[in-house]
Amino acid sequence: MSKSIRNSILSRVRLAFYGMVGIAALVLFKILVIQVWQGELWEKKAHENGVSFQTIKANRGNILADDGSLLATSLPYYRLAIDPYFSKDTVFNQYVDTLAALLAQRFGEKSKEQWVKELKIARADKKRYKILTKEPFDHLLKDEISVWPMVSMGKKAGIFFEKTEHRFRPFDNLARRTIGFVQQDSGRNVFGRGLEFSFQHVLAGRDGQAIFQKVGAEQWKPINDGSYIRPEDGLDIQTTINVDLQAHAEQALQKVLAAKNADFGSVIVMEVKTGAIKAIVNLSKDKKGQFVEDNNYAIAGLAEPGSTFKIATMAALLEEANINLDDTVQTGNGIYRFYEDAVMTDTKKGGHGRLTVRQVFELSSNIGTSKLVFKYFRKNPEKFVAYLDKFGLTQKLDFQMLGEPAPFVKRPSDPTWSGATLPWMSIGYELKLTPLHTLTFCNALANDGYMVKPYIVKRVLNGNNVVKEFETGVRGSRLVSANTVAKMRELMIGVVENGTARSIRSEYFKMAGKTGTSEKVVGGSYTEQHYTSFVGYFPAENPIYSCIVIVDNPDGGYGGTAAAPVFRDIADFAYSQRLTRELTTDAKIADALPSVPKSAYQADLNLLTEKFGIKKTVQTKEPWVYVRTAGDTLKMLGHKMGAHVVPNVVGMTMRDAVYILENKGFKVLFTGKGKVKQQSVLAGTKFNKGDRILLRLG
């Protein structure tokens, strides 16, 4: 190829290149002109032409209990609207009076005459949009309204339903603070609390977008031109919350808070082997004096724990020194001066005198505990704090819900550390922990010394498909030795059997725990107000659950009299679930006659046996009976319904159980289908009218 030809080709290529660059520059310039300098103009034209790029909301995911029951879901709600100018005169004039009368009758916001006047004025003014119902309504009411004369004509009459979604909790306020909420401010910033906010990225999904054309005031229809981004619905999260335990824990705590006129309280129930949170309750007084779930004290409530911290102190002592539980400590007359201005006291007037280490723990002696710590850690306080590090009490737990604060634990290098810090820290002062931190360490003692990370969401679901599974997080090595675990179990059982919590002893099973009562700081000074608590696990010999209870500022209450009874109530319920199953195993009727309930109304059973020719023997005149079988014969045994005690409705049909309980004054909730398998309030216990009871059917 000659040089002249090559130069000619290169010139043409350059010319083409520069031409393309010039065209691209012009396109970019035009885009800038349209978007920047003429943006408002074209936006105005688009609005005038009724074209808009709008968001299509994604469906929010569900929040489920451990058995799949719905804790929170999104339900469709509707508002009724009309384009007053759309319908023909004949249609409008024929039906406007009827529509006005129905609106006035069903919603009561305005009279028939007011509605007629407003609708006619709106039509005369050629308005294209008017809301007819102020508050959104559910699908059942939508079905009712849909058959109204003018509404049933739909588009011909210019009437339509606007759809929106409301978050619905099937169990009402159960675990309200834990479930939480999300909201969006005017700047489209999302804020909220609880699981709804913590798992917003999972539940929210991804909104879609499409071009819509205006067909009337506030009425839009999508333009199917391919400019459509489909929304991705949110995923579901399945929690570890057990509905039965949650309902009973709320009820048990509320009773004590009301009886003691306390300010607030919280409960956490944890599964020992897994760290799964089975119940979490936070109740405080609202402006009306009612107890509601508002602040998450269980996860975010930093406070001086008081004597429940002695489980960590005693564990550190047992790990550090060769202490025998029968060794003795002189606690004197209940007053001990560490320094001139540092005086430790015990609650018992006149003091306990000489106590064994076992008694120091069981009776919660401040002097005995602090003297032991002072003896073994005074020369090396860093070592005591190092044990707290090892126990996981100085760092965040990285819990799945947002809002967990870091514990406040002083170190010898802290400028506020003094000679009195170590003895006061040993009894739960000059440091702050959340209830979840205290429970997590106690749970490790129940779990043979192995710490498991607490969690409340166990999986993310897309329908029935598991997208992500959250497994139990276990530390690789023991926090304390097997010997310390055994001694701590012995000490904590002793607190319930012989010590500050002996009022909650049970003849059916053993509990292990520790009471706590700390003076509250108000205005920089300690006061007579108390932060009371109890932490422990049950059954003590083979722990299944650990639990912490907080009752803040009760009238005349301490850890053993305010918080411990709530623990006992919850433990009784959990134990009764197993006991109830054992008591009903002799009811073999389900095998022989599966359609007959184990407990029922005698008159109904008489009709049933006569209808189908079933043999029977009746051994009672009680209207309600237990049903047993002997061969091919039904035996009806007396089922007494005491006036002031909770009846046993296990085995009954839902209809019978609800009838009995509502007539006694209970508010009844239920989950599942079939006959009653479990009830959340133990049969035979006393109750107050208005108490809530949860029935599990199956």
C-alpha positions in Angstrom: 0.0 0.0 0.0 1.4 3.4 -1.0 2.0 6.1 1.5 -0.6 8.4 0.0 -3.3 5.8 0.2 -2.4 5.0 3.9 -2.5 8.8 4.8 -5.9 9.1 3.1 -7.4 6.2 5.1 -6.0 7.6 8.4 -7.5 11.0 7.6 -10.9 9.5 7.0 -10.7 7.5 10.3 -9.7 10.6 12.2 -12.6 12.5 10.6 -15.0 9.8 11.5 -13.7 9.6 15.0 -13.9 13.4 15.5 -17.4 13.3 14.1 -18.5 10.6 16.6 -17.0 12.6 19.4 -18.8 15.7 18.3 -22.2 13.8 18.1 -21.6 12.4 21.6 -20.8 15.8 23.0 -24.0 17.2 21.5 -26.0 14.4 23.0 -24.4 15.0 26.4 -25.0 18.7 26.1 -28.7 18.1 25.2 -29.1 15.8 28.2 -27.6 18.5 30.4 -29.9 21.1 28.9 -33.0 18.9 29.5 -32.1 17.7 32.9 -30.5 20.8 34.4 -31.6 24.0 32.7 -35.0 22.8 31.4 -35.7 20.2 34.1 -38.5 22.1 35.7 -40.1 22.9 32.3 -40.2 19.2 31.2 -41.4 18.1 34.7 -44.2 20.5 34.4 -45.1 19.3 30.9 -45.0 15.7 32.1 -47.3 16.6 35.0 -49.7 18.4 32.6 -49.7 15.4 30.3 -50.4 13.1 33.3 -47.2 11.0 33.0 -45.2 10.0 36.1 -42.5 7.6 37.1 -43.9 6.0 40.3 -42.9 3.5 42.9 -44.6 0.1 43.2 -44.3 -0.9 46.9 -43.0 -4.4 47.7 -45.0 -6.6 50.0 -43.3 -6.6 53.5 -42.2 -10.0 54.9 -43.8 -11.7 57.9 -42.4 -12.1 61.4 -43.1 -15.7 62.7 -42.9 -17.3 66.1 -40.8 -20.5 66.7 -43.7 -22.7 65.5 -44.5 -20.6 62.4 -47.4 -18.7 64.0 -47.7 -15.1 62.7 -46.4 -12.4 65.0 -46.6 -9.7 62.4 -47.9 -9.6 58.9 -49.2 -7.1 56.3 -52.9 -7.0 55.5 -54.6 -5.1 52.7 -56.7 -2.2 53.8 -58.9 0.1 51.6 -60.4 3.5 51.3 -63.4 4.3 49.2 -63.0 7.2 46.7 -65.1 8.7 43.9 -64.6 10.8 40.7 -67.7 12.9 41.2 -67.6 14.3 37.6 -67.1 10.9 35.9 -70.5 9.3 35.9 -73.4 10.2 33.7 -76.1 12.5 35.1 -78.7 9.7 35.0 -76.4 7.5 37.1 -75.4 10.2 39.5 -78.8 11.6 40.1 -80.4 8.1 40.5 -77.9 6.8 43.2 -76.5 9.8 45.0 -79.2 9.8 47.8 -78.7 6.0 48.3 -74.9 6.3 48.5 -75.2 9.2 50.9 -77.6 7.3 53.2 -75.3 4.2 53.3 -72.2 6.3 54.0 -74.0 8.1 56.9 -75.4 4.8 58.3 -72.1 2.8 58.0 -69.5 5.3 59.0 -71.5 8.0 60.9 -69.0 10.8 60.1 -71.7 12.9 58.4 -75.4 12.9 57.9 -77.1 11.8 54.7 -78.0 15.4 53.9 -74.3 16.6 54.3 -73.1 13.8 52.0 -75.6 14.7 49.3 -74.7 18.3 49.5 -70.9 17.7 49.3 -71.2 15.2 46.4 -73.3 17.6 44.4 -71.0 20.5 45.0 -68.0 18.4 44.0 -69.7 17.4 40.8 -70.7 21.0 40.0 -67.1 22.1 40.6 -65.9 19.3 38.2 -63.7 17.7 40.9 -62.2 14.5 39.8 -61.3 13.0 43.2 -63.0 12.8 46.6 -62.3 10.5 49.6 -65.5 9.0 51.0 -64.0 7.1 54.0 -61.6 8.8 56.4 -60.2 5.7 58.0 -59.0 2.6 56.0 -61.0 -0.6 56.4 -60.4 -4.3 56.0 -61.3 -6.8 53.3 -64.5 -7.9 55.1 -65.9 -4.4 55.1 -64.8 -3.9 51.5 -66.9 -6.9 50.5 -69.9 -5.4 52.3 -69.4 -2.0 50.6 -68.9 -3.6 47.2 -72.5 -4.6 46.9 -73.9 -1.1 47.6 -75.9 0.1 44.5 -73.6 2.7 43.2 -70.3 1.1 44.3 -71.2 -2.2 42.6 -71.1 -0.3 39.3 -67.4 0.4 39.8 -65.8 2.4 37.0 -69.2 3.3 35.4 -70.1 5.3 38.5 -66.5 6.6 39.0 -66.2 4.8 42.3 -63.1 2.8 43.2 -61.2 1.3 46.2 -57.7 2.6 47.0 -55.6 -0.2 48.4 -52.9 0.3 51.2 -51.3 -2.1 53.6 -51.4 -2.1 57.4 -49.0 -4.0 59.7 -51.1 -6.4 61.7 -50.2 -8.4 64.9 -52.5 -11.4 65.3 -51.6 -11.7 69.0 -52.4 -8.1 69.6 -49.8 -6.5 71.9 -47.9 -9.8 72.6 -44.2 -9.0 72.3 -45.1 -5.6 71.0 -41.7 -3.9 71.8 -39.7 -6.9 70.5 -41.6 -7.0 67.2 -41.2 -3.2 67.0 -42.1 -0.9 64.0 -40.7 1.0 61.1 -41.6 4.5 59.9 -40.5 6.8 57.2 -40.1 10.6 57.7 -40.6 13.3 55.1 -37.1 12.8 53.8 -37.7 9.1 53.2 -35.4 8.2 56.0 -36.4 5.0 57.8 -36.4 4.7 61.6 -37.9 2.4 64.1 -37.4 -0.2 66.8 -37.3 -3.9 67.5 -37.2 -6.7 64.9 -39.1 -4.7 62.3 -36.2 -2.1 62.2 -33.3 -4.5 62.9 -34.3 -6.7 60.0 -35.6 -3.9 57.8 -33.1 -5.0 55.0 -34.7 -8.5 55.0 -38.4 -7.7 55.6 -38.7 -4.6 53.3 -37.9 -6.2 50.0 -37.2 -3.9 47.1 -39.7 -1.5 45.6 -40.4 -1.6 41.9 -41.0 1.3 39.5 -43.2 2.0 36.5 -44.5 4.8 34.3 -48.1 5.7 35.2 -50.5 7.9 33.3 -53.1 10.1 35.0 -56.7 9.2 34.2 -58.4 11.4 36.8 -57.5 13.3 39.9 -55.3 11.1 42.0 -56.1 8.1 39.6 -53.2 6.6 37.8 -52.8 3.5 35.5 -49.5 1.9 34.5 -48.3 2.3 30.9 -47.2 -1.0 29.6 -44.3 0.2 27.5 -41.6 -2.1 29.0 -40.4 0.6 31.5 -41.3 -1.6 34.4 -39.1 -2.8 37.3 -40.9 -5.5 39.2 -40.9 -5.2 43.1 -39.1 -7.9 45.1 -41.2 -8.9 48.1 -39.6 -9.0 51.5 -38.5 -12.2 53.1 -39.9 -13.7 56.3 -38.0 -14.1 59.5 -38.8 -16.9 61.9 -38.0 -16.0 65.5 -37.2 -18.2 68.5 -40.2 -16.7 70.5 -42.5 -19.3 72.0 -46.0 -17.8 72.0 -47.1 -19.7 75.1 -44.1 -18.7 77.2 -44.3 -15.2 75.9 -47.9 -14.8 76.8 -47.5 -16.3 80.3 -44.3 -14.3 81.0 -46.1 -11.0 80.2 -49.1 -11.9 82.4 -46.9 -13.0 85.3 -44.8 -9.9 85.2 -47.8 -7.5 84.8 -49.4 -9.0 87.9 -46.4 -8.3 90.1 -45.8 -4.8 88.6 -49.4 -3.9 89.4 -49.3 -5.4 92.9 -46.0 -3.8 93.8 -46.8 -0.4 92.0 -43.4 -0.8 90.3 -42.2 1.6 87.6 -41.2 -1.0 85.0 -40.1 -4.6 84.6 -38.6 -7.0 82.1 -38.2 -10.7 81.6 -36.0 -12.8 79.4 -36.4 -16.6 79.0 -33.5 -18.4 77.2 -33.1 -22.0 76.1 -30.0 -23.2 78.0 -28.4 -25.4 75.3 -29.0 -23.1 72.3 -29.2 -19.5 73.6 -32.6 -19.2 71.8 -34.7 -16.4 73.4 -38.1 -18.0 74.1 -39.7 -15.0 75.7 -38.8 -11.3 76.2 -41.0 -8.9 78.0 -40.6 -5.1 78.7 -43.5 -3.4 80.6 -43.6 0.2 81.9 -46.4 2.6 83.0 -47.9 4.9 80.4 -49.5 8.2 81.2 -52.7 6.5 82.2 -50.9 4.2 84.7 -51.4 1.2 82.5 -48.4 -1.2 81.8 -47.4 -1.3 78.2 -44.4 -2.4 76.1 -42.4 0.7 75.3 -38.7 0.6 76.1 -36.5 -2.4 75.6 -35.0 -2.6 79.1 -34.0 -6.3 78.7 -31.6 -5.5 75.8 -30.7 -1.9 76.3 -31.3 -1.2 80.0 -27.9 -0.6 81.6 -28.1 -0.6 85.4 -26.1 -1.5 88.5 -27.2 -5.1 88.8 -26.7 -5.5 92.6 -26.4 -8.9 94.1 -27.2 -11.0 91.0 -23.6 -10.0 90.0 -22.4 -12.1 92.9 -22.7 -15.2 90.7 -19.8 -13.8 88.6 -18.0 -12.7 91.8 -18.3 -16.1 93.4 -17.4 -17.9 90.1 -14.2 -15.8 89.9 -13.3 -16.6 93.5 -13.9 -20.4 93.0 -11.7 -20.2 89.9 -8.9 -18.2 91.6 -8.7 -19.7 95.0 -9.0 -23.1 96.6 -12.2 -22.1 98.5 -14.3 -24.7 100.3 -18.0 -23.9 100.6 -17.8 -24.6 104.3 -15.0 -22.2 104.9 -16.1 -19.3 107.1 -16.1 -15.5 107.0 -16.7 -13.1 109.9 -19.3 -10.6 108.9 -19.7 -9.2 112.3 -22.6 -6.9 113.3 -23.5 -6.1 109.7 -21.2 -3.0 109.4 -17.7 -3.2 108.0 -15.4 -0.3 107.3 -12.9 -0.9 104.5 -11.7 2.7 104.7 -12.7 5.8 106.7 -15.3 6.8 104.1 -16.1 3.3 102.7 -18.5 1.5 104.9 -20.1 -1.8 103.8 -23.4 -3.0 105.4 -25.6 -6.1 105.3 -29.4 -5.8 105.2 -29.9 -7.8 108.4 -29.9 -5.6 111.5 -27.2 -6.7 113.9 -25.5 -8.7 111.2 -25.1 -12.4 110.5 -21.9 -13.0 112.6 -19.7 -15.8 111.3 -21.0 -17.4 108.0 -19.8 -20.2 105.8 -19.1 -19.3 102.2 -22.3 -21.2 101.3 -24.3 -19.0 103.7 -22.6 -15.8 102.4 -24.0 -16.6 99.0 -27.4 -18.0 100.1 -28.1 -15.0 102.4 -26.5 -12.5 100.0 -24.1 -11.0 102.6 -22.4 -8.0 101.1 -19.8 -8.0 103.8 -18.9 -11.6 103.4 -18.7 -11.3 99.6 -16.6 -8.2 99.5 -14.2 -9.4 102.2 -13.5 -12.6 100.2 -12.8 -10.6 97.0 -10.7 -8.1 99.0 -8.7 -10.9 100.4 -7.9 -12.7 97.1 -7.9 -9.8 94.6 -6.8 -6.7 96.6 -3.2 -6.9 95.5 -4.1 -7.7 91.8 -7.5 -6.1 91.0 -6.7 -6.4 87.3 -7.0 -10.2 87.7 -10.6 -9.8 88.9 -11.5 -7.7 85.9 -9.7 -10.2 83.7 -12.2 -12.8 84.9 -15.1 -10.5 84.0 -13.5 -10.2 80.5 -13.3 -14.0 80.3 -17.0 -14.3 81.4 -18.1 -12.0 78.5 -19.3 -9.3 80.9 -17.3 -6.4 79.5 -18.1 -6.6 75.8 -21.2 -6.4 73.6 -22.9 -9.7 72.8 -23.5 -8.6 69.2 -27.2 -9.4 69.7 -29.4 -9.6 66.5 -31.5 -6.6 67.6 -30.1 -3.1 67.3 -29.7 -0.9 70.4 -27.5 -3.1 72.6 -25.1 -0.9 74.6 -21.6 -1.9 75.8 -21.4 -2.8 79.5 -19.7 -0.2 81.8 -17.0 -1.9 83.8 -14.2 0.0 85.5 -10.6 -1.0 85.3 -7.8 -0.2 87.7 -6.3 2.2 85.1 -9.5 4.2 85.2 -9.0 7.6 87.0 -12.2 7.0 89.0 -10.9 3.7 90.4 -10.4 3.8 94.2 -9.6 1.4 97.0 -13.3 1.0 97.5 -14.1 0.1 93.9 -13.1 -3.6 94.1 -15.3 -4.5 97.2 -18.3 -2.5 95.8 -17.9 -3.9 92.3 -18.0 -7.4 93.8 -21.6 -6.8 95.0 -22.8 -5.3 91.8 -22.1 -1.6 92.2 -19.8 0.8 90.2 -20.5 -1.1 87.0 -23.5 -1.4 84.7 -24.8 -4.4 82.8 -27.9 -5.2 80.8 -30.2 -8.0 81.9 -29.2 -9.9 78.8 -25.5 -9.8 79.8 -26.3 -11.1 83.3 -28.6 -13.9 82.0 -26.0 -15.0 79.4 -23.4 -15.6 82.0 -25.9 -17.4 84.3 -26.9 -19.5 81.3 -23.3 -20.6 80.8 -23.3 -21.9 84.4 -26.4 -23.9 83.6 -24.8 -25.1 80.3 -21.8 -26.9 82.1 -19.7 -23.7 81.8 -20.1 -23.2 78.0 -21.3 -19.8 76.9 -23.8 -19.7 74.0 -24.5 -16.5 72.2 -28.2 -15.4 72.7 -30.2 -15.1 69.5 -33.8 -14.3 68.6 -34.1 -14.9 64.9 -33.3 -18.5 63.8 -33.9 -18.3 60.0 -34.8 -16.2 57.0 -37.4 -17.7 54.8 -38.7 -17.2 51.3 -42.0 -19.0 51.5 -41.1 -22.4 52.8 -37.5 -22.2 51.5 -34.8 -21.4 54.0 -32.6 -18.6 52.8 -30.4 -18.3 55.8 -30.1 -20.2 59.1 -28.7 -18.7 62.3 -26.9 -21.4 64.2 -26.1 -21.6 67.9 -22.8 -19.8 68.6 -20.8 -21.6 71.3 -17.5 -20.5 72.7 -14.8 -23.1 72.2 -13.7 -23.4 75.8 -15.4 -23.4 79.2 -15.8 -20.1 81.0 -15.3 -21.9 84.3 -14.2 -25.4 85.3 -16.5 -28.3 85.8 -15.8 -28.1 89.5 -16.9 -24.4 89.7 -20.0 -25.3 87.7 -20.9 -27.9 90.2 -20.3 -25.6 93.2 -22.2 -22.7 91.7 -25.1 -25.0 91.0 -25.0 -26.1 94.7 -24.9 -22.5 95.8 -27.7 -21.3 93.6 -30.0 -24.1 94.6 -29.2 -23.1 98.2 -30.5 -19.6 97.5 -33.9 -21.0 96.6 -34.0 -23.8 99.2 -32.5 -22.0 102.2 -31.7 -18.4 101.3 -33.1 -15.1 100.1 -35.5 -16.8 97.6 -36.8 -19.6 99.8 -40.3 -18.3 99.4 -40.4 -19.7 95.8 -39.3 -23.2 96.6 -41.2 -25.9 94.8 -41.9 -29.5 95.9 -42.1 -30.6 92.3 -38.7 -29.5 90.9 -35.6 -27.6 92.0 -34.6 -24.1 90.8 -31.2 -22.5 91.0 -30.8 -18.7 91.1 -29.7 -15.5 92.8 -31.6 -12.5 94.1 -30.5 -9.0 93.5 -31.5 -5.6 95.0 -29.5 -2.4 94.3 -30.2 1.1 95.4 -30.9 3.5 92.5 -29.0 6.6 91.9 -31.3 9.7 91.5 -29.7 13.1 91.0 -26.2 11.7 91.6 -27.0 10.2 95.0 -28.2 6.7 96.1 -31.8 6.6 97.2 -34.3 4.3 98.9 -35.6 3.3 95.5 -34.6 -0.2 94.5 -33.8 -2.1 91.3 -34.7 -5.7 92.1 -33.9 -8.8 90.1 -33.7 -12.6 90.1 -31.7 -14.7 87.7 -31.5 -18.5 87.5 -32.3 -21.7 85.7 -34.6 -24.7 86.0 -34.9 -27.6 86.5 -31.7 -27.3 88.4 -30.5 -30.9 87.9 -31.1 -30.9 84.1 -31.5 -27.2 83.1 -33.8 -26.5 80.1 -34.4 -22.7 80.6 -32.6 -19.8 82.2 -34.5 -16.7 83.1 -33.9 -13.2 84.4 -36.6 -11.0 85.9 -36.3 -7.2 86.6 -38.8 -5.3 88.8 -37.9 -1.6 89.1 -38.8 0.4 92.2 -41.4 -1.9 93.8 -43.2 -0.8 96.9 -41.5 -2.5 99.8 -40.0 -5.1 97.6 -36.6 -6.8 97.2 -35.3 -9.3 94.7 -36.7 -12.2 96.7 -40.1 -10.8 97.2 -40.7 -8.9 93.9 -38.7 -10.5 91.1 -38.3 -14.1 92.3 -42.1 -14.8 92.4 -42.3 -13.9 88.7 -39.5 -16.4 88.0 -41.3 -19.1 89.9 -44.6 -18.4 88.0 -42.8 -18.7 84.7 -41.0 -21.9 85.8 -44.3 -23.4 87.1 -45.9 -22.8 83.7 -43.0 -24.3 81.7 -43.0 -27.3 84.1 -46.8 -27.6 83.9 -46.7 -27.9 80.1 -44.8 -31.2 80.6 -47.0 -32.2 83.5 -50.2 -31.5 81.6 -49.0 -33.9 78.8 -48.3 -36.6 81.4 -51.7 -36.2 83.1 -53.6 -36.6 79.8 -51.7 -39.6 78.5 -54.2 -42.0 80.1 -56.9 -40.5 77.8 -56.8 -43.2 75.1 -60.0 -42.1 73.6 -58.1 -40.4 70.7 -57.0 -43.9 69.5 -60.4 -45.6 69.8 -62.7 -42.7 69.0 -60.6 -39.9 67.5 -63.6 -37.6 66.9 -64.6 -37.5 70.6 -62.8 -34.8 72.7 -61.1 -35.7 76.0 -63.2 -33.2 77.9 -66.6 -31.9 76.9 -70.1 -30.8 77.8 -72.0 -33.9 79.1 -75.3 -33.0 77.2 -73.4 -32.9 73.9 -71.7 -36.3 74.6 -75.1 -37.8 75.4 -76.5 -36.8 72.0 -73.3 -38.1 70.4 -73.5 -41.5 72.0 -77.2 -41.9 71.3 -76.8 -40.9 67.7 -74.0 -43.4 67.0 -75.0 -46.1 69.5 -71.8 -45.8 71.6 -71.8 -47.5 75.0 -71.3 -45.2 78.0 -71.2 -45.1 81.7 -71.8 -41.8 83.6 -70.2 -41.4 87.0 -71.1 -37.8 87.7 -73.8 -35.1 87.7 -71.3 -32.4 86.7 -72.3 -30.7 83.4 -68.7 -30.8 82.2 -66.9 -34.2 82.1 -63.6 -35.9 81.5 -63.9 -38.7 78.9 -62.1 -42.0 79.2 -62.5 -45.3 77.5 -62.8 -48.9 78.8 -62.8 -51.2 75.8 -65.7 -50.0 73.6 -67.3 -48.0 76.3 -67.1 -44.3 77.1 -66.7 -43.3 80.8 -67.7 -39.8 81.8 -66.0 -38.5 84.9 -66.7 -35.4 86.9 -65.0 -32.2 85.7 -65.5 -29.6 88.4 -65.3 -25.9 87.4 -64.3 -24.0 90.5 -65.6 -20.5 90.7 -62.3 -18.7 91.3 -59.7 -21.1 89.7 -58.6 -21.7 86.2 -60.3 -24.7 84.7 -58.4 -27.4 82.8 -59.7 -27.1 79.1 -57.0 -29.4 77.6 -58.6 -31.8 75.3 -61.7 -29.7 74.7 -62.9 -28.4 71.4 -62.1 -24.7 70.8 -65.8 -23.8 71.0 -66.2 -25.4 74.5 -63.0 -24.0 75.8 -63.7 -20.5 74.7 -67.2 -20.7 76.1 -66.0 -21.7 79.5 -63.1 -19.3 79.8 -64.9 -16.3 78.4 -67.8 -16.9 80.9 -65.2 -16.9 83.7 -63.9 -13.5 82.5 -60.8 -14.5 80.5 -59.7 -12.8 77.3 -59.0 -15.8 75.1 -56.4 -16.0 72.4 -55.7 -19.2 70.4 -53.4 -20.5 67.7 -53.7 -23.6 65.5 -56.7 -25.8 64.7 -58.4 -28.7 66.4 -58.7 -29.5 70.1 -56.9 -27.7 72.9 -53.4 -29.2 73.4 -52.0 -26.7 75.9 -53.2 -23.7 78.0 -51.0 -20.8 79.0 -52.4 -20.5 82.6 -52.0 -23.5 84.8 -55.3 -25.2 85.8 -56.2 -24.9 89.4 -54.5 -21.5 89.9 -56.3 -18.3 90.9 -57.0 -15.7 88.4 -58.3 -12.1 87.9 -61.2 -11.2 85.6 -59.7 -9.9 82.4 -56.6 -12.0 82.5 -55.4 -13.3 79.1 -55.1 -17.0 78.4 -53.6 -18.5 75.2 -54.8 -21.8 73.9 -52.7 -23.9 71.6 -54.8 -26.1 69.4 -53.7 -29.2 67.5 
